[in-house]
Amino acid sequence: MANAASMREEAEGLAVKALGFVAADPELLPRFLAITGIDVQSIRRAAAEPGFLAGVLQFILAHEPTLLRFAEETGTPPAAVGKALRALPLGDDEYERST
């Protein structure tokens, strides 16, 4: 179980890094806010909700140029983003069964 916990912790760290990447980009942030329906003032509160961090990674994964730029700027292998998504709540159906 410690392995699953450390995988989730790493996945959360990557998702937080992805959120910072999105928040720092003047083109990505408005698109992310529009898609999620969250306003800037609510991001911190929303970040505590189950599924929010998975949603950030889904946003990154949904647009290959964004994924590749995130990967390049952060030194993260693109495949690691999908792997992290699967380790988070609401990242896929398997999460529910493994907890």
SULVEN-V381744 format. One record per residue. PSI is psi in whole degrees, 0 to 359 (* if undefined). OMEGA is omega in radians with two decimals (999 if undefined). Layout:
# SULVEN-V381744
psi | omega
PSI | OMEGA
PSI | OMEGA
This chain:
# SULVEN-V381744
psi | omega
329 | 3.13
326 | 3.12
315 | 3.11
320 | 3.12
319 | 3.14
326 | 3.07
318 | 3.13
319 | 3.13
316 | 3.09
318 | 3.14
318 | 3.10
319 | 3.11
317 | 3.11
320 | 3.13
322 | 3.09
319 | 3.08
319 | 3.12
321 | 3.10
317 | 3.08
320 | 3.09
313 | 3.14
314 | -3.09
330 | -3.11
352 | -3.08
118 | -3.07
346 | 3.07
322 | -3.10
319 | -3.05
310 | 3.13
325 | 3.11
316 | 3.11
314 | -3.13
320 | 3.14
318 | -3.12
320 | -3.07
339 | -3.09
15 | -3.14
143 | 3.02
162 | -3.04
320 | -3.10
342 | -3.07
359 | -3.05
314 | -3.12
318 | 3.13
316 | -3.13
327 | -3.11
338 | 3.13
351 | -3.11
143 | 3.07
136 | 3.10
343 | -3.10
312 | -3.11
324 | 3.05
321 | 3.11
324 | 3.09
314 | 3.14
323 | 3.08
321 | 3.10
315 | 3.13
316 | -3.09
336 | -3.05
344 | -3.07
105 | -3.02
317 | 3.11
324 | 3.09
316 | 3.11
313 | -3.09
323 | 3.11
317 | 3.07
313 | -3.12
315 | -3.11
314 | -3.08
333 | -3.08
355 | -3.10
28 | -3.12
126 | 3.05
134 | -3.13
322 | -3.13
334 | -3.14
334 | -3.14
314 | 3.10
320 | 3.11
317 | 3.11
319 | 3.13
316 | -3.10
343 | 3.14
356 | -3.07
155 | 3.04
134 | 3.13
14 | 3.07
331 | 2.97
175 | -3.08
335 | -3.10
330 | -3.10
314 | -3.10
319 | -3.07
337 | -3.05
356 | -3.12
* | 999
